[in-house]
Amino acid sequence: AESLGGGGIETLSDMNRNKDRQKTQEDMLKLREAIQSLCQSSNPLARSMDYLQEDLDNMTKELDMWAKDKDVQTQLLEEEKRMSEVEVDKLMSQLQEVEDKIKEEDLRIKDMKAAVLKNDHTIKTMLGSIVRPANR
C-alpha cells in the first residue's frame, strides 16, 4: 500500500516495527513510572532504616547504662548488707552484755534477799532468846 503523503510505500514489516517501537516506548514509560514509584516508596524506608540503626545504637547505650547502674547498685546493696551485719553483731553483743548484767543483778538481789531473810531469822532468834529468859 502506498502512503498518501507521497513519501513512499509503507510495508507490513515497517508497520510491525512501528507498533513494536510504540509498544517498547509504552513499556519504557510504564517501567519509568514503576521505578519512580519504587524510589518514592523506598526513600521513607531508607530513612526509617537509618533511624532504626540510630535507635538501636541508642538502645544499646541505654542498656549498657542500666547494666552499669545495676552493677553499682548491687555493690552498694552488698556494702549496706555488710554494714548492717556489722551493726547487728554489735547490737547483739551489747544485748548479750545487758542480759548478763541483768542475770548478775538478779543473782545479787536474790543473795541480798537471802541475807535479809537470814538476818531476820537471826534477829528473831536473838530477840526470842532475850525475851524468853525474862519470862521465866
PyRosetta script that sets phi, psi and omega in degrees:
from pyrosetta import init, pose_from_sequence

init()
pose = pose_from_sequence("AESLGGGGIETLSDMNRNKDRQKTQEDMLKLREAIQSLCQSSNPLARSMDYLQEDLDNMTKELDMWAKDKDVQTQLLEEEKRMSEVEVDKLMSQLQEVEDKIKEEDLRIKDMKAAVLKNDHTIKTMLGSIVRPANR")
pose.set_psi(1, 139.7)
pose.set_omega(1, -177.0)
pose.set_phi(2, -96.7)
pose.set_psi(2, 138.5)
pose.set_omega(2, -178.9)
pose.set_phi(3, -81.9)
pose.set_psi(3, 150.1)
pose.set_omega(3, -176.0)
pose.set_phi(4, -75.7)
pose.set_psi(4, -20.0)
pose.set_omega(4, -178.1)
pose.set_phi(5, -75.6)
pose.set_psi(5, -4.4)
pose.set_omega(5, 177.6)
pose.set_phi(6, 77.9)
pose.set_psi(6, 15.6)
pose.set_omega(6, -176.4)
pose.set_phi(7, -90.1)
pose.set_psi(7, -20.4)
pose.set_omega(7, 179.0)
pose.set_phi(8, 144.4)
pose.set_psi(8, -174.1)
pose.set_omega(8, -176.4)
pose.set_phi(9, -94.2)
pose.set_psi(9, 131.5)
pose.set_omega(9, 178.8)
pose.set_phi(10, -99.4)
pose.set_psi(10, 120.4)
pose.set_omega(10, -177.5)
pose.set_phi(11, -90.0)
pose.set_psi(11, 168.6)
pose.set_omega(11, 179.9)
pose.set_phi(12, -63.4)
pose.set_psi(12, -38.4)
pose.set_omega(12, 179.2)
pose.set_phi(13, -67.9)
pose.set_psi(13, -34.1)
pose.set_omega(13, 176.6)
pose.set_phi(14, -65.9)
pose.set_psi(14, -40.3)
pose.set_omega(14, -179.8)
pose.set_phi(15, -65.0)
pose.set_psi(15, -41.2)
pose.set_omega(15, 178.4)
pose.set_phi(16, -64.8)
pose.set_psi(16, -39.5)
pose.set_omega(16, 178.4)
pose.set_phi(17, -63.1)
pose.set_psi(17, -42.4)
pose.set_omega(17, 179.1)
pose.set_phi(18, -64.0)
pose.set_psi(18, -41.7)
pose.set_omega(18, 178.0)
pose.set_phi(19, -64.9)
pose.set_psi(19, -41.8)
pose.set_omega(19, 178.0)
pose.set_phi(20, -63.1)
pose.set_psi(20, -41.7)
pose.set_omega(20, 179.6)
pose.set_phi(21, -64.1)
pose.set_psi(21, -42.9)
pose.set_omega(21, 179.9)
pose.set_phi(22, -65.4)
pose.set_psi(22, -42.4)
pose.set_omega(22, 178.7)
pose.set_phi(23, -63.5)
pose.set_psi(23, -42.3)
pose.set_omega(23, 178.5)
pose.set_phi(24, -62.8)
pose.set_psi(24, -41.5)
pose.set_omega(24, 179.2)
pose.set_phi(25, -64.9)
pose.set_psi(25, -39.7)
pose.set_omega(25, 177.9)
pose.set_phi(26, -65.2)
pose.set_psi(26, -42.8)
pose.set_omega(26, 177.9)
pose.set_phi(27, -62.6)
pose.set_psi(27, -41.1)
pose.set_omega(27, 178.3)
pose.set_phi(28, -63.1)
pose.set_psi(28, -42.0)
pose.set_omega(28, 179.2)
pose.set_phi(29, -62.8)
pose.set_psi(29, -45.0)
pose.set_omega(29, 178.5)
pose.set_phi(30, -63.6)
pose.set_psi(30, -41.5)
pose.set_omega(30, 178.4)
pose.set_phi(31, -63.4)
pose.set_psi(31, -43.7)
pose.set_omega(31, 178.6)
pose.set_phi(32, -59.9)
pose.set_psi(32, -44.6)
pose.set_omega(32, 179.8)
pose.set_phi(33, -64.6)
pose.set_psi(33, -41.0)
pose.set_omega(33, 178.8)
pose.set_phi(34, -63.9)
pose.set_psi(34, -41.2)
pose.set_omega(34, 179.1)
pose.set_phi(35, -65.0)
pose.set_psi(35, -42.5)
pose.set_omega(35, 178.5)
pose.set_phi(36, -62.5)
pose.set_psi(36, -43.5)
pose.set_omega(36, 178.7)
pose.set_phi(37, -62.8)
pose.set_psi(37, -42.2)
pose.set_omega(37, 178.0)
pose.set_phi(38, -61.7)
pose.set_psi(38, -44.2)
pose.set_omega(38, 179.5)
pose.set_phi(39, -63.3)
pose.set_psi(39, -43.0)
pose.set_omega(39, 179.3)
pose.set_phi(40, -63.4)
pose.set_psi(40, -36.2)
pose.set_omega(40, 179.3)
pose.set_phi(41, -75.8)
pose.set_psi(41, -33.5)
pose.set_omega(41, -175.3)
pose.set_phi(42, -81.0)
pose.set_psi(42, -23.6)
pose.set_omega(42, 179.1)
pose.set_phi(43, -59.0)
pose.set_psi(43, -49.9)
pose.set_omega(43, 177.1)
pose.set_phi(44, -62.0)
pose.set_psi(44, -35.6)
pose.set_omega(44, 177.5)
pose.set_phi(45, -63.5)
pose.set_psi(45, -41.6)
pose.set_omega(45, 179.1)
pose.set_phi(46, -64.4)
pose.set_psi(46, -42.5)
pose.set_omega(46, 177.2)
pose.set_phi(47, -62.6)
pose.set_psi(47, -41.2)
pose.set_omega(47, 178.0)
pose.set_phi(48, -62.7)
pose.set_psi(48, -38.9)
pose.set_omega(48, 178.2)
pose.set_phi(49, -64.6)
pose.set_psi(49, -39.1)
pose.set_omega(49, 176.1)
pose.set_phi(50, -61.4)
pose.set_psi(50, -46.1)
pose.set_omega(50, 179.6)
pose.set_phi(51, -66.0)
pose.set_psi(51, -34.6)
pose.set_omega(51, 179.0)
pose.set_phi(52, -61.2)
pose.set_psi(52, -45.1)
pose.set_omega(52, 178.7)
pose.set_phi(53, -64.1)
pose.set_psi(53, -41.1)
pose.set_omega(53, 178.9)
pose.set_phi(54, -63.8)
pose.set_psi(54, -43.9)
pose.set_omega(54, 177.9)
pose.set_phi(55, -63.1)
pose.set_psi(55, -41.4)
pose.set_omega(55, 178.9)
pose.set_phi(56, -62.2)
pose.set_psi(56, -42.0)
pose.set_omega(56, 177.4)
pose.set_phi(57, -62.1)
pose.set_psi(57, -44.4)
pose.set_omega(57, 179.8)
pose.set_phi(58, -64.2)
pose.set_psi(58, -40.8)
pose.set_omega(58, 179.1)
pose.set_phi(59, -66.1)
pose.set_psi(59, -37.0)
pose.set_omega(59, 177.6)
pose.set_phi(60, -64.6)
pose.set_psi(60, -43.4)
pose.set_omega(60, 177.2)
pose.set_phi(61, -62.4)
pose.set_psi(61, -42.0)
pose.set_omega(61, -179.9)
pose.set_phi(62, -65.6)
pose.set_psi(62, -40.3)
pose.set_omega(62, 176.8)
pose.set_phi(63, -60.7)
pose.set_psi(63, -43.7)
pose.set_omega(63, 177.4)
pose.set_phi(64, -61.3)
pose.set_psi(64, -42.0)
pose.set_omega(64, -179.9)
pose.set_phi(65, -61.4)
pose.set_psi(65, -46.0)
pose.set_omega(65, -178.7)
pose.set_phi(66, -68.6)
pose.set_psi(66, -33.8)
pose.set_omega(66, 177.5)
pose.set_phi(67, -65.3)
pose.set_psi(67, -42.7)
pose.set_omega(67, 177.5)
pose.set_phi(68, -64.4)
pose.set_psi(68, -42.1)
pose.set_omega(68, 179.5)
pose.set_phi(69, -62.5)
pose.set_psi(69, -40.0)
pose.set_omega(69, 177.2)
pose.set_phi(70, -60.8)
pose.set_psi(70, -43.4)
pose.set_omega(70, 179.4)
pose.set_phi(71, -62.1)
pose.set_psi(71, -43.8)
pose.set_omega(71, 179.9)
pose.set_phi(72, -63.6)
pose.set_psi(72, -45.7)
pose.set_omega(72, -178.7)
pose.set_phi(73, -66.1)
pose.set_psi(73, -34.8)
pose.set_omega(73, 177.2)
pose.set_phi(74, -64.7)
pose.set_psi(74, -42.5)
pose.set_omega(74, 177.8)
pose.set_phi(75, -63.5)
pose.set_psi(75, -43.0)
pose.set_omega(75, 178.6)
pose.set_phi(76, -62.2)
pose.set_psi(76, -40.7)
pose.set_omega(76, 178.8)
pose.set_phi(77, -63.3)
pose.set_psi(77, -44.0)
pose.set_omega(77, 179.0)
pose.set_phi(78, -62.5)
pose.set_psi(78, -41.0)
pose.set_omega(78, 178.3)
pose.set_phi(79, -63.7)
pose.set_psi(79, -42.8)
pose.set_omega(79, 178.1)
pose.set_phi(80, -63.5)
pose.set_psi(80, -40.2)
pose.set_omega(80, 177.4)
pose.set_phi(81, -61.6)
pose.set_psi(81, -44.3)
pose.set_omega(81, -179.4)
pose.set_phi(82, -62.4)
pose.set_psi(82, -45.2)
pose.set_omega(82, 179.8)
pose.set_phi(83, -64.7)
pose.set_psi(83, -38.3)
pose.set_omega(83, 178.1)
pose.set_phi(84, -64.0)
pose.set_psi(84, -42.0)
pose.set_omega(84, 178.9)
pose.set_phi(85, -62.3)
pose.set_psi(85, -40.7)
pose.set_omega(85, 178.3)
pose.set_phi(86, -62.7)
pose.set_psi(86, -45.0)
pose.set_omega(86, -179.9)
pose.set_phi(87, -64.7)
pose.set_psi(87, -42.0)
pose.set_omega(87, 178.8)
pose.set_phi(88, -62.8)
pose.set_psi(88, -41.3)
pose.set_omega(88, 177.9)
pose.set_phi(89, -61.0)
pose.set_psi(89, -43.0)
pose.set_omega(89, 178.0)
pose.set_phi(90, -61.8)
pose.set_psi(90, -45.9)
pose.set_omega(90, -178.7)
pose.set_phi(91, -65.5)
pose.set_psi(91, -37.5)
pose.set_omega(91, 177.8)
pose.set_phi(92, -64.9)
pose.set_psi(92, -38.8)
pose.set_omega(92, 177.7)
pose.set_phi(93, -63.9)
pose.set_psi(93, -45.1)
pose.set_omega(93, 178.1)
pose.set_phi(94, -62.4)
pose.set_psi(94, -41.4)
pose.set_omega(94, 179.1)
pose.set_phi(95, -61.5)
pose.set_psi(95, -43.0)
pose.set_omega(95, 178.9)
pose.set_phi(96, -62.4)
pose.set_psi(96, -40.6)
pose.set_omega(96, 178.4)
pose.set_phi(97, -62.3)
pose.set_psi(97, -44.1)
pose.set_omega(97, 179.9)
pose.set_phi(98, -64.2)
pose.set_psi(98, -43.2)
pose.set_omega(98, 178.6)
pose.set_phi(99, -62.6)
pose.set_psi(99, -39.4)
pose.set_omega(99, 177.4)
pose.set_phi(100, -63.6)
pose.set_psi(100, -41.7)
pose.set_omega(100, 178.8)
pose.set_phi(101, -64.9)
pose.set_psi(101, -38.4)
pose.set_omega(101, 177.9)
pose.set_phi(102, -62.4)
pose.set_psi(102, -43.7)
pose.set_omega(102, 178.3)
pose.set_phi(103, -62.1)
pose.set_psi(103, -42.3)
pose.set_omega(103, 178.7)
pose.set_phi(104, -61.7)
pose.set_psi(104, -43.7)
pose.set_omega(104, -179.9)
pose.set_phi(105, -66.3)
pose.set_psi(105, -39.7)
pose.set_omega(105, 176.6)
pose.set_phi(106, -59.2)
pose.set_psi(106, -45.1)
pose.set_omega(106, 178.5)
pose.set_phi(107, -63.1)
pose.set_psi(107, -41.9)
pose.set_omega(107, 179.5)
pose.set_phi(108, -63.0)
pose.set_psi(108, -41.3)
pose.set_omega(108, 179.0)
pose.set_phi(109, -64.9)
pose.set_psi(109, -43.6)
pose.set_omega(109, 178.8)
pose.set_phi(110, -62.6)
pose.set_psi(110, -41.5)
pose.set_omega(110, 177.7)
pose.set_phi(111, -62.5)
pose.set_psi(111, -41.2)
pose.set_omega(111, 179.4)
pose.set_phi(112, -66.3)
pose.set_psi(112, -40.9)
pose.set_omega(112, 177.7)
pose.set_phi(113, -61.8)
pose.set_psi(113, -42.4)
pose.set_omega(113, 179.0)
pose.set_phi(114, -63.0)
pose.set_psi(114, -41.0)
pose.set_omega(114, 179.2)
pose.set_phi(115, -65.5)
pose.set_psi(115, -39.6)
pose.set_omega(115, 179.0)
pose.set_phi(116, -64.7)
pose.set_psi(116, -43.8)
pose.set_omega(116, 178.6)
pose.set_phi(117, -62.0)
pose.set_psi(117, -40.8)
pose.set_omega(117, 179.3)
pose.set_phi(118, -64.9)
pose.set_psi(118, -43.1)
pose.set_omega(118, 178.8)
pose.set_phi(119, -65.4)
pose.set_psi(119, -38.8)
pose.set_omega(119, 176.5)
pose.set_phi(120, -59.9)
pose.set_psi(120, -43.9)
pose.set_omega(120, -179.8)
pose.set_phi(121, -63.7)
pose.set_psi(121, -42.4)
pose.set_omega(121, 179.5)
pose.set_phi(122, -63.6)
pose.set_psi(122, -43.1)
pose.set_omega(122, -179.7)
pose.set_phi(123, -64.8)
pose.set_psi(123, -42.8)
pose.set_omega(123, 178.9)
pose.set_phi(124, -62.3)
pose.set_psi(124, -40.1)
pose.set_omega(124, 179.4)
pose.set_phi(125, -64.9)
pose.set_psi(125, -43.8)
pose.set_omega(125, 179.8)
pose.set_phi(126, -65.4)
pose.set_psi(126, -43.1)
pose.set_omega(126, 178.2)
pose.set_phi(127, -64.7)
pose.set_psi(127, -37.6)
pose.set_omega(127, 179.1)
pose.set_phi(128, -65.1)
pose.set_psi(128, -36.2)
pose.set_omega(128, -179.5)
pose.set_phi(129, -75.8)
pose.set_psi(129, -29.2)
pose.set_omega(129, 178.6)
pose.set_phi(130, -75.7)
pose.set_psi(130, -42.0)
pose.set_omega(130, -177.1)
pose.set_phi(131, -74.2)
pose.set_psi(131, -32.6)
pose.set_omega(131, -178.1)
pose.set_phi(132, -69.7)
pose.set_psi(132, -47.1)
pose.set_omega(132, -179.6)
pose.set_phi(133, -61.6)
pose.set_psi(133, -30.6)
pose.set_omega(133, -179.4)
pose.set_phi(134, -72.5)
pose.set_psi(134, -27.3)
pose.set_omega(134, -180.0)
pose.set_phi(135, -76.2)
pose.set_psi(135, -18.5)
pose.set_omega(135, -173.6)
pose.set_phi(136, -80.8)
pose.dump_pdb("model.pdb")
